[in-house]
Amino acid sequence: MGEKRTRVRRRAAVVFAAAAAMAVPVVVAGGGAAQAASCNLTTGPYQRQVEQFLGRPVDGIQSAADCNAIKAFQATHGITPTQGYAGPLTWQTMSLILTQWSVGPNPNKDGSCPTNRGRIACVDLTRQISWIQDGSTVKYAPVPVRTGKDGTETRTGLKSIYYRSINHWSTIYNVSMPYSQFFDGGIAFHSTTKSMWNPPGSGGCVNMRTADAKAYWNMLGNGNSVYVYGRKPGT
């Protein structure tokens, strides 16, 4: 059992980190007194799980080194307060990463996304992933996405891309939305500089890493179907 957990921890730390923008930071134990002083040295309710995820010694007791490692993870993904506490939101984020890692090469093995629409972009809100398939053949492997937060959820159902704007500027949010492909009113695929695991989520759009949004731009076009299903955790 210990050997299996070790393999899971190692893979979880590596798989998405191998993709350019998804780094699960591994922090070297230590840190100066000033850094430690800014930490929450209270043992959190998910201490053991978080320690295991980060490759820390799993003793269930918060240390300055644990805190610094947790803080680095929180800072990378915009989790606030960034104090190094192993609380519910931090573990929820890590748990989602583990779920995404476990998807494998066949994200549609349960047949939830239609296979009779030709080329289609599938968006699974529950696992916060998206992929492109032709029939039942996956053409672009599942990647992490950041969908709508509670109150501005990404709407579910079968949609179609109707407008594309490679250098789009949102007049609503006053932000750049490169590689925008709109498929449901103001909801679009587009790239963002935020982490895909930055809570609580988007204003409804399907946020993507730049490389993934660019690939979607090159592989999809007006008229291609988009199918959104599931329910994002916390909404």
Secondary structure, DSSP 8 states (H G I E B T S, - for coil): -HHHHHHHHHHHHHTGGGSTT-------S---HHHHHTS--S--TTHHHHHHHTT----S---HHHHHHHHHHHHHHT-SS-S----HHHHHHHHHHHHHHTT-S-TTTT--S-SSSSEEEEEETTTTEEEEEETTEEEEEEEE-B-B-TTS----EEEE--EEEEEEEETTTTEEEEEEEEEETTEEEEE-SS-TT-SS-BSSSEEE-HHHHHHHHHH--TT-EEEEES--TT-
